[in-house]
Amino acid sequence: MTLLQEPMAIFAFCAGSCALVFWAAEQPWAKKFFSIIPSIILIYYIPTFASTFNIIPTSSPVYDWMKNYLLPFSLFILMFTADIPTILKIGPKAIIMMLVGTLGIVVGGPIAYIIFEQWLAPDAWQGLAALSGSWIGGGANFVAIKESVGASDSMIGPIIVIDTAVGYTWMGVLLFLTNYQKIIDKWNHADTTVLEDINNRLKDFEKSQIKPIQLVDVAMVIAAGFIGAVLCRELGKQVYEITNPFLTLNFPNLAAIFSGFTWMVIFISTLGILLSFTPLRKIESGGASKIGYAALFLFLTSIGAKADLRALLDAPILIMVGTVWILIHILIMFAGARIFKAPLFLVAMGSQANVGGAASAPIVAAAYYESMAPVGLLMGVMGYLVGNYAGLLCAFLLKVASGG
């Protein structure tokens, strides 16, 4: 039994903790602390510790609402206020690093399985195959690979523990590294000029549009965000219901990828990009992107709340498998960064677009560069699209490793 159970009380706790961290980060007495520990780390881990110590639950309808509506609200706002032509100047290196991350997941799983095989159940490879889907694109791919390999429901519980505990811990590490990206980029001889220029252009545009905020501005931002979110969600549902029977019959692999949530994200990205070239983008003068980022970081608290640290004790061998797996992924990511001289931002994006998908990649992007959340969303969408195919390849390699 947790201290807070009523959804509104849980939401208030998440909103309060998020606001408290941002307030503290602006205080002179806390500057030194936050120069070491990024504020976003606390936004993530305060709810994590709160759920671990039974203050808030790890599961609540309010978390589902935040994923289904608050997240689309924030992403839609951030997309239609984005300077897409400027963002595209990042170039092909972003896609390369995302594919390097995919490679790390595909080869890391079988290697980790071989190391711990003697302590695992004979059918453990099926659960790990499902995990590969989650770590290459997100939850939709998790379900797709699970059904493809026939993983049992009883096996999925511990796998979800690994997904949450290991995946979100790595996300926490990426957030922690934001304060050290200049040091790492210098060590890696990475050129961040283009990224800094893009981020500065996006921020300059925001500043140039800023005016004293009016009630009508806030009303317009909230209306545009939620109307867009609901519209894209409903379109996603409708398209899924229309296309799923056909895809299931003729292209089962594609059917497994394109869930209702996946379609929603695609519509948010597409419609948002199109609207960014229209006068609607001028809504930024009302502080639209700031509201979008506030909603995005508030959604982050719900991710943290679901990462109960006690889960680390429930499946020790599988946790070790997941840890070795993610370490191999990290090793390959940094090797790729060294080869291509990629900045830490692209390492983080390439990794999170795989391990976290479109839901969390924008959060990590915004932690590194204030105005770069749309980059994270676009890379997360690409993670969805390659995830099922790469996950099936990983599943095949896991089956070979199991001797099947």
Beta strands, then each sheet from edge to edge (+ up, - down):
end
